Every structure is written in structure tokens, then in C-alpha cells.
Amino acid sequence: MKPRRTGLLPATAFGAAIMLLGVGVIIGGHLHEHGWNPAALLDDLYANLGSELVGMAIIILLVDRFAARRENQRLRRQLVREMASTDRGLTNRAVLELEVQGWLHDGTLADAQLSGADLAGARLERAVMPGAACAGADLTGTNLSGARLTGANLTDATLDRANLEMADLSKANLQQARLTNADAALADLSAASLIGADLTRTDLTGANLDRADLRGADLTDCRLARARLSAIRWDASTRWPSGFTPPTSDDAQEET
């Protein structure tokens, strides 16, 4: 015995039924008003059909636009999830697709959850990522030049040899992060937390470090020419380049 079918009619069958009902209503209304007059009936059908087709076209366009928007939103979420992967091949593919779609620069990655992601060598120049959670992420050799990472969490992240030139890292959390041999020339690190960060041989030429917290940071062989260092915090455990005289710090004075 075949199972009994239940549920709603398929959309195509339902649409066909509505269309037939509509035609029946038009014919019935015409017969009621005018009796059997084929020429007048065709005139009524043409007039009604034209307006109905216009209405259907508008509905189809709106539905299509809505469906495309939902698909874009789904794809965005999927690519951000893939970007958070520990699989470098998957993250690189996601970054490339985000770039093609223009979603690296439109705020799609604001507050993105990318902790622990393998983004080594990724091309994220000028990416807009304020507030992104990148704790423990591998950003070795990643191009973040001109990127906006205001307030991002980069705790314990690896940024060795990363390109951070002109990047905005103001108020970012870089505690215990590794930035050895990184290029951070002209970067904005104002009010950033660099407690315990490894900045060995990092290029900070012309960088803005005003109000940055450098307690326990290692700046051995770091380049600090023309860097702004007003109101920074550092202590006795902060390591400076040989021969460099840092500005005074209340934290350092309290320990002496």
C-alpha cells in the first residue's frame, strides 16, 4: 500500500491553481456583466493580463532581490567562519573570496571571532577589522599594512615578520604578542597594551606609541626613530634598544 501524501501542494501546482482560479474569475465576471461576447472577453483578458504581468514582474524582482541579499549574508557568515579556521588553505581561500566580494573593507570583519586562526601569510592590507578577536592567532608574515584593528584583541598572537606599516592598532590588546622583525613603521599604537610583548628588531619608525603600555615589553634592537612616546608606561622589566633613553615613566620611578 502506497503511503498517503500529506502536506502542502508544491509551489508550482499552487501557483497554477491560483492562475486558473484568476482566469475563471475574469471569465465569470465578464459573462455576468456582458454575456457571451468573445471580442469583449478578449479585451478584458488583455487588460487584466497586462496589469497582472506587471504586478508579477515586480513581485519576482523583489523576491529575487531578497533572496540574493539573504545569500550574500549567508556567504559572508560562512567566509568569516572559514577565516577563523586553523587550516591555512581554508583561511587563505576565505580571505581571497572576501577580497573579491569587497568584504575585507566594508566592516564585515568588525568584531570578527578569529581567535586561534591560522592566517600566516594572508593578504589583509587595508582590511577593516575593528574589535576583531584574534587572540592566539598566527599572523606570521601577514600583510596588515593600512589595516584598521582599533581595539582588536591580539593577546598571545604571533605577528613575526608581519607588515603593519600604517596600520591602526590604537587601543589594541597586544599583551604577550610576538612581533619580532615586524614592520610597524608609521603604525598607530596609541593607547595599545603591549605588556610583555616581544618587539625584538621591530621597525617602529615614525610610529605613534603615545599612552601605550610597554611594561615588560622587549624592544631590543627595535627601531624607534621619530616614534611618538609621550605618556607611555614602562617599568624595570622593559628592555630598550642599546643606547636609547626612554621618556620618564611613573612606573619605572616607583620601582627605583
C-alpha positions in Angstrom: 0.0 0.0 0.0 1.4 3.4 -1.0 1.9 5.9 1.8 -0.6 8.7 1.8 0.8 12.0 0.7 0.3 14.8 3.2 1.4 18.5 3.4 1.0 21.5 1.2 0.9 21.4 -2.6 4.2 22.1 -4.4 4.7 25.8 -5.1 4.3 25.3 -8.9 1.0 23.4 -8.5 -0.3 26.0 -6.1 0.7 28.8 -8.4 -1.0 27.1 -11.4 -4.2 26.6 -9.4 -4.3 30.3 -8.4 -3.7 31.3 -12.0 -6.6 29.1 -13.2 -8.8 30.5 -10.5 -8.0 34.0 -11.6 -8.8 33.3 -15.2 -12.1 31.7 -14.1 -13.0 34.8 -12.1 -12.3 37.1 -15.0 -14.4 35.0 -17.4 -17.2 34.6 -14.9 -17.2 38.3 -14.2 -17.3 39.1 -17.9 -20.2 36.7 -18.5 -22.1 38.1 -15.6 -21.7 41.7 -16.9 -21.8 41.2 -20.7 -23.0 37.7 -21.5 -21.2 35.7 -24.2 -19.2 38.2 -26.3 -15.8 36.7 -27.4 -14.3 40.0 -28.6 -15.2 41.9 -25.4 -13.9 38.9 -23.4 -10.5 39.1 -25.1 -10.3 42.8 -24.5 -11.0 42.2 -20.8 -8.4 39.4 -20.7 -5.7 41.6 -22.3 -6.3 44.5 -19.9 -6.3 42.3 -16.8 -3.4 40.1 -18.0 -1.2 43.2 -18.7 -1.7 44.6 -15.2 -1.3 41.1 -13.6 2.0 40.6 -15.5 3.4 43.9 -14.3 2.4 43.0 -10.8 4.0 39.6 -11.1 7.2 41.1 -12.5 7.5 43.5 -9.6 7.0 40.6 -7.1 9.5 38.4 -8.8 12.1 41.2 -8.8 11.5 41.9 -5.1 11.7 38.2 -4.2 14.9 37.8 -6.3 16.5 40.8 -4.6 15.6 39.5 -1.2 16.9 36.0 -2.0 20.2 37.5 -3.3 20.6 39.5 -0.1 20.0 36.5 2.1 22.5 34.5 0.1 25.1 37.3 0.4 24.5 37.4 4.2 24.9 33.6 4.4 28.1 33.7 2.3 29.6 36.4 4.5 29.0 34.4 7.7 30.4 31.3 6.1 33.6 33.0 4.9 34.2 34.7 8.3 33.8 31.2 9.9 36.2 29.7 7.4 38.7 32.6 8.1 38.7 31.6 11.8 39.9 28.1 10.8 43.3 26.5 11.8 43.5 25.2 8.3 45.7 27.7 6.4 44.4 26.6 3.0 40.8 27.2 4.1 41.6 30.6 5.6 43.6 31.8 2.6 40.7 30.8 0.3 38.2 32.7 2.6 40.4 35.8 2.6 40.7 35.7 -1.2 36.9 35.4 -1.6 36.3 38.2 0.9 38.6 40.4 -1.1 36.9 39.6 -4.4 33.5 40.4 -2.8 34.8 43.7 -1.3 34.0 42.4 2.2 37.5 43.0 3.6 36.9 46.7 3.5 33.3 47.3 4.3 33.1 46.4 8.0 32.1 42.7 7.6 35.1 41.7 9.8 34.3 44.2 12.6 34.3 42.2 15.9 35.0 39.0 13.9 35.8 36.0 16.1 39.2 34.8 14.7 41.0 33.6 17.9 43.5 30.8 17.1 43.1 31.2 13.3 46.0 30.3 11.0 46.3 33.5 8.9 50.0 33.3 8.3 51.0 35.0 5.1 47.4 36.2 4.4 46.9 39.4 2.5 44.8 41.6 4.7 46.1 45.0 3.6 43.6 47.8 4.4 41.2 45.3 6.0 38.6 46.9 8.3 38.7 44.8 11.4 38.0 47.0 14.5 37.3 45.0 17.6 38.3 41.7 16.0 39.1 38.8 18.4 42.5 37.4 17.2 43.9 36.1 20.5 46.4 33.4 19.8 46.1 33.8 16.0 49.1 33.0 13.8 49.7 36.1 11.7 53.3 35.3 10.8 54.3 37.3 7.7 50.7 38.5 7.2 50.2 41.8 5.3 48.2 44.1 7.5 49.5 47.3 6.1 46.9 50.1 6.4 44.5 47.7 8.2 42.1 49.1 10.9 42.4 47.0 14.0 41.3 49.5 16.5 40.5 47.9 19.9 41.3 44.4 18.5 42.3 41.6 20.8 45.7 40.2 19.7 46.7 38.7 23.0 49.4 36.0 22.5 49.1 36.4 18.7 52.2 35.7 16.6 53.0 38.6 14.2 56.6 37.8 13.4 57.7 39.5 10.2 54.1 40.9 9.7 53.6 44.0 7.7 51.9 46.5 10.0 53.0 49.6 8.2 50.5 52.4 8.8 48.1 50.0 10.4 45.7 51.4 13.1 46.2 49.4 16.3 45.1 52.1 18.6 43.7 50.7 21.9 44.5 47.2 20.7 45.4 44.5 23.2 48.8 43.0 22.2 49.8 41.6 25.6 52.3 38.8 25.3 52.2 39.1 21.5 55.2 38.3 19.3 56.2 40.9 16.7 59.8 40.1 16.1 61.1 41.6 12.8 57.7 43.1 12.1 57.4 46.3 10.1 55.2 48.7 12.1 56.6 51.9 10.6 54.1 54.8 10.9 51.6 52.4 12.7 49.2 53.9 15.2 49.7 52.0 18.5 48.4 54.8 20.7 46.9 53.6 24.0 47.7 50.0 23.0 48.6 47.4 25.6 51.9 45.9 24.8 52.6 44.4 28.2 55.1 41.5 27.8 55.1 41.8 24.1 58.2 40.7 22.1 59.1 43.6 19.8 62.7 42.5 19.1 64.0 44.1 15.9 60.6 45.5 15.1 60.6 48.6 12.9 58.6 51.3 14.8 60.0 54.2 12.8 57.5 57.1 13.0 55.0 55.0 14.9 52.6 56.6 17.3 53.0 54.9 20.8 51.5 57.7 22.8 50.0 56.3 26.1 51.0 52.8 25.1 51.7 50.3 27.9 55.1 48.8 27.4 55.7 47.3 30.8 57.7 44.1 30.5 58.0 44.5 26.7 61.2 43.6 24.9 62.2 46.3 22.4 65.8 45.0 21.9 67.3 46.3 18.6 63.9 47.9 17.9 64.0 51.0 15.6 62.3 54.0 17.2 63.4 56.9 15.1 60.8 59.7 15.1 58.4 57.5 17.1 56.0 59.3 19.4 56.3 58.1 23.0 54.5 60.6 25.2 52.9 59.4 28.3 53.9 55.8 27.7 54.1 53.3 30.6 57.2 51.1 31.1 59.0 49.6 34.1 62.3 48.0 35.1 61.5 44.8 33.1 61.0 46.8 29.8 64.0 46.2 27.5 65.1 49.1 25.3 67.4 49.3 22.3 71.0 49.8 23.2 71.8 53.4 23.8 68.2 54.5 23.8 67.0 56.8 26.5 63.2 56.4 27.1 61.0 59.1 28.5 60.3 59.1 32.2 57.7 56.8 33.5 56.0 56.8 36.9 56.0 53.0 36.9 59.8 52.9 36.4 60.4 55.6 39.1 58.2 53.7 41.6 60.4 50.6 41.3 63.7 52.5 41.8 
